[in-house]
Amino acid sequence: MRATLRLLVVLLIATPSISYFKYERELEATRSSGQHYVAVDETLWRHARPDLSDLRIYSPERETPYTLTIERGGSQIEQKNVAVIQPGTLGGKTQFLLDMSDIPRYDRVELKLRTKNFVAHARVEGCDELHGMQWTVLGTTTLYDLSDEKLGHNSTLQIPVTAYKYLRVTLDSAVKPSDIESGTAGMTLAQKAVWRDLSSQPSQAQQGKDTVLTFAVPANIPVERVLLSVDPEQQNFRREVEIQDDKGLWSGAGEISRIHMQRNGQRIDVEQPWLDIRGTGPGTLKAIIHNGDDLPLKITGVRLQQYQRRIYFDSDPGSKLSLYYGDEKLGAPVYDYTKLFQKEASADQVQLGAEEPNAAYSGRPDDRPWSERHPALLWLAIIAAVLVLGGIALRSMNKSRPA
């Protein structure tokens, strides 16, 4: 009997039901069949579980499978080593060939160079014959290493997607033939991250040489990037940034930079106005910009951002669906749909309606032990038991006394 009751309690805890959700939001009627998605907003973050595991879609009583994605974007590069052929000097410039015959398609070549502190202009040409007469210009890239000025480096040749069997690279004399160590090439399959802004405006203060930006972070909402806008007139900077939470604990660190300069007749343009961070509200986040002995940056705008979360599902035209959430004890669903999911570029976005209290909400059955649900009765029973045992003890003592 006890085993049956325990099983019943487990099922009640693990199984979703419309009456267990506190909130619901209607989904816009779908106009086509197939894959659709809705974007998670701050309203969902406020009232769903922090990991969004209690989201469920019903149509109207039948549960509709879905999968939750984080639109981080990213890229995949399959790198292969390529042989450097015939490095030498031609017309005062360094020239060498790269054997690309083992790579079907590629769009970048990473060079390993021995030299430091240089700026060089690289011209890239392609041909299918090693000693061919007709070479196609594929583009130009500025390679540089600014180690002494702590402004980074670039040794990657960016070119259009191509399949030429050989590349010819011509570099300025700042890079000598003996500086070319090796090369790797590959194909980049890139997918851009999708960001959404959070509704949090910071206060700004100057503390000594540091600029401090303070944000109020709403409850349960993950923060994954801070994006700064700096006055366009302020150029050629590279500043360390530290992120702290309201307890002064470290939440992230990195650099923001802007480099627009000419070196040896070549132009360098680099911008890094954001910093990746990790934090979850409620509370505050501080972005501390260490200016050193330089003038403070002229900050014209700051935004907290997070990767967009999407709820993907399949539905038929005109389907009436509702999203339910607000069940604190419900864990993440396990669907075959998630295991077999493949994102389709043609998936339509569906809008979420306004949040409303779930009219069918009744809450989960109280699965606490009887003693926790009725503490007063438990104490009365304990007191009664003590009194009975005390009475029995007194009676035993009286009987044991001699007459």
C-alpha positions as CSV (number, residue, x, y, z in Angstrom):
1,M,0.0,0.0,0.0
2,R,2.8,2.4,0.9
3,A,4.7,1.6,-2.3
4,T,1.5,2.5,-4.3
5,L,1.1,5.8,-2.5
6,R,4.8,6.7,-3.1
7,L,4.4,5.9,-6.8
8,L,1.3,8.1,-6.9
9,V,3.1,11.0,-5.3
10,V,6.0,10.7,-7.8
11,L,3.7,10.7,-10.7
12,L,1.9,13.7,-9.4
13,I,5.2,15.5,-9.1
14,A,6.6,14.6,-12.5
15,T,3.5,14.8,-14.7
16,P,2.5,18.2,-16.1
17,S,-1.1,19.3,-16.0
18,I,-2.8,22.5,-17.2
19,S,-4.2,23.0,-13.7
20,Y,-0.7,23.1,-12.2
21,F,0.5,26.2,-14.2
22,K,0.0,29.7,-12.7
23,Y,0.3,31.6,-16.0
24,E,-0.6,31.2,-19.7
25,R,0.0,33.1,-22.9
26,E,-1.7,32.6,-26.2
27,L,0.5,32.0,-29.3
28,E,-0.4,33.8,-32.5
29,A,-2.2,31.5,-34.9
30,T,0.2,29.9,-37.3
31,R,-0.3,30.7,-41.0
32,S,1.5,27.7,-42.4
33,S,2.4,24.1,-41.5
34,G,5.8,23.0,-40.3
35,Q,8.4,24.5,-38.0
36,H,7.7,27.7,-36.0
37,Y,9.3,29.4,-33.0
38,V,8.6,32.0,-30.3
39,A,11.3,34.2,-28.7
40,V,11.6,34.2,-24.9
41,D,11.0,37.6,-23.3
42,E,11.5,39.1,-19.9
43,T,8.0,38.3,-18.9
44,L,8.7,34.6,-19.2
45,W,11.9,34.9,-17.2
46,R,10.1,36.6,-14.3
47,H,7.5,33.9,-13.7
48,A,8.9,30.7,-15.2
49,R,11.6,28.6,-13.5
50,P,15.1,30.1,-13.9
51,D,16.1,27.3,-16.3
52,L,12.8,27.6,-18.2
53,S,12.2,23.8,-17.7
54,D,8.5,24.3,-16.8
55,L,7.4,25.7,-20.2
56,R,4.7,23.6,-21.9
57,I,2.6,24.1,-25.0
58,Y,-1.0,22.8,-25.3
59,S,-3.4,22.7,-28.2
60,P,-5.9,22.9,-26.5
61,E,-5.6,19.9,-24.1
62,R,-3.0,18.0,-26.0
63,E,0.7,18.7,-25.2
64,T,2.7,19.9,-28.1
65,P,6.4,18.9,-28.1
66,Y,9.0,21.6,-28.4
67,T,12.7,22.3,-28.1
68,L,14.4,25.3,-26.4
69,T,17.5,26.7,-28.2
70,I,20.1,29.4,-27.2
71,E,21.0,31.4,-30.3
72,R,24.7,31.6,-29.6
73,G,25.7,31.3,-33.2
74,G,29.2,30.1,-33.8
75,S,31.3,28.6,-36.6
76,Q,32.9,25.4,-37.5
77,I,36.4,25.4,-39.2
78,E,38.0,22.2,-40.4
79,Q,41.7,23.2,-40.5
80,K,44.3,21.3,-42.5
81,N,48.0,21.9,-42.9
82,V,49.1,23.2,-46.2
83,A,52.6,23.1,-47.6
84,V,54.6,26.4,-48.1
85,I,56.4,26.2,-51.5
86,Q,59.2,28.3,-52.9
87,P,59.4,31.2,-50.4
88,G,61.6,33.9,-51.9
89,T,61.9,37.6,-52.9
90,L,60.5,39.2,-56.0
91,G,60.8,42.9,-56.7
92,G,61.7,43.6,-53.1
93,K,58.7,41.8,-51.8
94,T,58.3,38.3,-50.2
95,Q,56.4,35.8,-52.3
96,F,55.5,32.1,-51.7
97,L,53.1,29.5,-52.9
98,L,50.6,27.4,-50.8
99,D,49.6,23.9,-52.0
100,M,45.8,23.7,-51.4
101,S,45.2,20.6,-53.6
102,D,44.0,18.5,-50.6
103,I,41.3,21.0,-49.5
104,P,38.1,21.0,-51.6
105,R,37.0,24.4,-50.5
106,Y,38.3,27.1,-48.2
107,D,37.9,30.7,-47.3
108,R,40.8,31.5,-44.9
109,V,44.5,30.7,-44.5
110,E,46.2,31.0,-41.1
111,L,49.9,31.7,-41.4
112,K,52.5,31.0,-38.7
113,L,55.1,33.8,-38.8
114,R,58.3,34.1,-36.8
115,T,58.5,37.9,-37.0
116,K,56.9,40.4,-34.5
117,N,56.0,44.1,-34.4
118,F,55.2,44.6,-38.1
119,V,52.5,45.7,-40.5
120,A,52.4,44.1,-44.0
121,H,50.0,44.2,-47.0
122,A,49.3,40.7,-48.3
123,R,48.0,40.0,-51.9
124,V,46.5,36.6,-52.6
125,E,46.0,35.0,-56.0
126,G,44.8,31.6,-57.1
127,C,45.5,29.2,-59.9
128,D,44.9,25.4,-60.6
129,E,48.4,25.0,-62.0
130,L,51.6,25.4,-60.0
131,H,53.4,27.2,-62.8
132,G,50.3,28.6,-64.5
133,M,50.4,32.0,-66.3
134,Q,47.0,33.2,-65.4
135,W,46.5,33.9,-61.6
136,T,43.2,35.3,-60.3
137,V,43.4,38.0,-57.6
138,L,41.4,36.8,-54.6
139,G,41.8,39.8,-52.3
140,T,44.1,41.7,-50.0
141,T,44.6,41.4,-46.2
142,T,46.5,43.5,-43.8
143,L,48.7,41.3,-41.5
144,Y,50.1,42.9,-38.4
145,D,51.7,42.2,-35.0
146,L,51.7,45.1,-32.5
147,S,53.0,43.2,-29.5
148,D,55.1,46.2,-28.2
149,E,52.0,48.3,-28.1
150,K,49.8,45.5,-26.8
151,L,47.3,46.0,-29.6
152,G,47.1,42.4,-30.8
153,H,47.9,40.7,-34.1
154,N,46.4,39.2,-37.3
155,S,48.0,36.5,-39.4
156,T,44.9,35.2,-41.2
157,L,44.4,35.7,-45.0
158,Q,40.7,36.2,-45.6
159,I,39.5,35.3,-49.1
160,P,36.2,34.4,-50.8
161,V,35.2,30.8,-50.8
162,T,37.4,29.2,-53.4
163,A,38.7,25.8,-54.6
164,Y,42.0,26.8,-56.4
165,K,44.7,24.2,-56.0
166,Y,47.4,26.7,-55.4
167,L,47.6,30.2,-53.8
168,R,50.3,32.7,-54.5
169,V,50.9,35.2,-51.6
170,T,52.9,38.4,-52.0
171,L,53.9,40.3,-48.8
172,D,55.6,43.5,-48.1
173,S,59.3,43.3,-47.1
174,A,58.4,43.7,-43.4
175,V,57.9,39.8,-43.5
176,K,61.0,38.0,-44.9
177,P,60.9,34.6,-46.7
178,S,62.5,33.0,-43.6
179,D,59.7,34.3,-41.4
180,I,57.1,32.0,-43.1
181,E,57.0,28.9,-40.9
182,S,53.8,27.1,-42.0
183,G,50.1,27.5,-42.9
184,T,46.7,26.0,-42.2
185,A,43.5,26.5,-44.2
186,G,39.9,25.7,-43.8
187,M,36.3,26.5,-44.5
188,T,34.3,28.6,-42.0
189,L,30.6,27.8,-41.6
190,A,29.4,30.7,-39.6
191,Q,26.1,31.4,-37.9
192,K,25.6,34.8,-36.3
193,A,24.5,35.0,-32.7
194,V,21.1,36.6,-32.0
195,W,21.2,39.1,-29.1
196,R,18.4,40.8,-27.3
197,D,18.7,43.9,-25.2
198,L,17.7,43.8,-21.5
199,S,15.7,46.7,-20.0
200,S,18.4,47.9,-17.7
201,Q,19.9,51.4,-17.8
202,P,23.2,51.9,-15.9
203,S,24.4,54.7,-13.7
204,Q,27.9,56.0,-14.5
205,A,30.4,57.3,-12.0
206,Q,34.1,58.1,-11.9
207,Q,36.1,56.4,-9.1
208,G,39.7,57.6,-9.3
209,K,41.0,56.5,-12.7
210,D,38.2,54.0,-13.2
211,T,34.9,54.5,-14.8
212,V,32.2,52.4,-13.0
213,L,28.9,51.5,-14.7
214,T,26.3,50.0,-12.4
215,F,23.3,48.0,-13.6
216,A,20.2,46.7,-11.8
217,V,19.6,43.1,-13.1
218,P,16.0,41.8,-13.0
219,A,15.3,38.5,-11.2
220,N,16.2,35.2,-12.9
221,I,17.4,36.8,-16.1
222,P,20.8,35.7,-17.4
223,V,23.2,38.4,-18.7
224,E,25.8,37.3,-21.2
225,R,27.3,40.5,-22.7
226,V,27.7,44.2,-22.0
227,L,27.9,46.3,-25.2
228,L,29.4,49.8,-25.0
229,S,29.2,52.7,-27.4
230,V,32.2,55.1,-27.3
231,D,32.3,58.6,-28.9
232,P,33.6,58.1,-32.5
233,E,36.1,60.9,-32.0
234,Q,37.9,58.8,-29.4
235,Q,40.2,56.4,-31.3
236,N,43.1,54.1,-30.6
237,F,42.3,52.8,-27.2
238,R,42.5,49.4,-25.5
239,R,41.1,49.3,-21.9
240,E,40.8,46.4,-19.4
241,V,37.3,45.9,-18.0
242,E,36.3,44.0,-14.9
243,I,32.8,42.8,-14.0
244,Q,31.7,42.4,-10.4
245,D,28.4,41.4,-8.8
246,D,26.7,43.2,-5.8
247,K,28.9,41.2,-3.4
248,G,32.1,42.3,-5.2
249,L,32.7,38.9,-6.6
250,W,34.3,38.5,-10.1
251,S,31.8,37.8,-12.9
252,G,34.0,38.4,-15.9
253,A,36.9,40.3,-17.3
254,G,38.4,41.3,-20.7
255,E,39.2,44.2,-22.9
256,I,37.4,46.7,-25.2
257,S,39.3,48.3,-28.0
258,R,39.2,50.5,-31.1
259,I,42.2,50.8,-33.4
260,H,42.2,53.0,-36.5
261,M,45.8,53.7,-37.6
262,Q,48.2,53.6,-40.4
263,R,51.6,51.8,-40.2
264,N,54.1,51.6,-43.0
265,G,51.4,53.0,-45.4
266,Q,48.9,50.3,-44.4
267,R,45.6,50.8,-42.7
268,I,44.5,48.9,-39.5
269,D,40.8,49.0,-38.4
270,V,39.8,46.9,-35.4
271,E,36.8,47.4,-33.0
272,Q,35.9,45.3,-30.0
273,P,33.2,47.2,-28.1
274,W,31.7,44.4,-26.0
275,L,32.6,42.1,-23.2
276,D,31.3,38.6,-22.5
277,I,30.1,38.1,-19.0
278,R,28.0,35.7,-16.8
279,G,25.5,36.9,-14.3
280,T,21.9,36.3,-13.2
281,G,19.6,38.7,-11.3
282,P,18.3,39.9,-9.1
283,G,21.0,42.2,-8.0
284,T,23.6,44.6,-9.5
285,L,26.4,44.2,-11.9
286,K,29.3,46.7,-12.1
287,A,31.4,47.1,-15.2
288,I,34.7,48.7,-14.1
289,I,36.8,50.3,-16.9
290,H,40.4,50.7,-15.9
291,N,41.6,53.8,-17.7
292,G,45.1,53.8,-16.3
293,D,46.8,57.1,-16.9
294,D,44.7,57.8,-20.0
295,L,41.6,60.1,-20.1
296,P,38.3,58.2,-19.3
297,L,36.4,56.9,-22.3
298,K,33.5,59.0,-23.5
299,I,30.7,56.4,-23.1
300,T,27.7,57.4,-25.1
301,G,25.6,54.2,-24.5
302,V,25.7,50.9,-22.7
303,R,23.5,47.8,-23.0
304,L,23.2,44.6,-21.2
305,Q,22.4,41.7,-23.6
306,Q,21.6,38.0,-23.6
307,Y,21.5,35.4,-26.2
308,Q,18.0,35.1,-27.6
309,R,16.2,31.9,-26.4
310,R,13.7,30.3,-28.9
311,I,11.0,27.8,-28.4
312,Y,10.7,25.7,-31.6
313,F,7.7,23.5,-32.4
314,D,5.7,22.1,-35.3
315,S,2.1,23.0,-35.9
316,D,-0.6,23.1,-38.6
317,P,-2.1,26.3,-40.2
318,G,-4.5,28.0,-37.9
319,S,-3.5,26.0,-34.8
320,K,-4.6,27.6,-31.5
321,L,-1.8,27.1,-29.0
322,S,-1.1,28.4,-25.6
323,L,2.2,28.5,-23.6
324,Y,1.9,27.5,-19.9
325,Y,4.4,28.1,-17.2
326,G,4.8,28.8,-13.4
327,D,5.0,25.2,-12.0
328,E,7.9,25.3,-9.5
329,K,8.1,21.5,-9.2
330,L,8.0,20.6,-12.9
331,G,11.3,19.4,-14.5
332,A,12.4,19.7,-18.1
333,P,10.4,17.7,-20.7
334,V,11.9,14.8,-22.6
335,Y,10.6,14.7,-26.2
336,D,11.7,12.7,-29.3
337,Y,11.1,16.0,-31.0
338,T,14.1,17.5,-29.2
339,K,16.3,14.5,-29.8
340,L,15.6,14.6,-33.6
341,F,15.4,18.4,-33.9
342,Q,17.0,20.2,-36.9
343,K,16.5,23.9,-37.2
344,E,15.0,25.1,-40.5
345,A,15.9,28.4,-42.0
346,S,12.3,28.8,-43.2
347,A,10.8,28.5,-39.6
348,D,8.3,31.3,-39.0
349,Q,8.3,33.4,-35.9
350,V,5.1,33.4,-33.8
351,Q,4.3,36.2,-31.4
352,L,3.4,35.6,-27.7
353,G,0.2,37.2,-26.4
354,A,-0.1,39.1,-23.1
355,E,0.5,37.1,-19.9
356,E,-2.6,36.1,-18.0
357,P,-3.3,34.1,-14.9
358,N,-4.3,30.6,-15.8
359,A,-8.0,30.4,-15.2
360,A,-7.8,26.6,-14.7
361,Y,-5.1,26.8,-12.0
362,S,-5.7,24.8,-8.9
363,G,-2.1,24.0,-7.8
364,R,-0.5,20.6,-7.2
365,P,-1.8,18.3,-4.5
366,D,0.1,18.7,-1.3
367,D,2.7,16.0,-1.4
368,R,4.3,16.9,1.9
369,P,4.4,14.2,4.7
370,W,1.4,14.2,7.0
371,S,3.6,15.5,9.8
372,E,4.5,18.7,7.8
373,R,0.9,19.3,6.7
374,H,-0.6,18.9,10.2
375,P,2.1,20.1,12.7
376,A,-0.4,21.1,15.4
377,L,-2.1,17.7,15.4
378,L,1.4,16.1,15.6
379,W,2.3,18.1,18.7
380,L,-1.1,17.3,20.3
381,A,-0.5,13.6,19.7
382,I,3.1,13.9,21.1
383,I,1.8,15.7,24.2
384,A,-1.0,13.2,24.7
385,A,1.4,10.3,24.4
386,V,3.7,11.9,27.0
387,L,0.7,12.4,29.4
388,V,-0.4,8.8,28.9
389,L,3.1,7.4,29.4
390,G,3.5,9.7,32.5
391,G,0.2,8.4,33.9
392,I,1.3,4.8,33.4
393,A,4.6,5.5,35.0
394,L,3.0,7.1,38.1
395,R,0.5,4.2,38.4
396,S,3.4,1.7,38.3
397,M,5.3,3.6,41.0
398,N,2.2,3.6,43.3
399,K,1.7,-0.1,42.9
400,S,5.3,-0.9,43.6
401,R,5.3,0.9,47.0
402,P,5.0,-1.4,50.1
403,A,1.6,-1.3,52.0
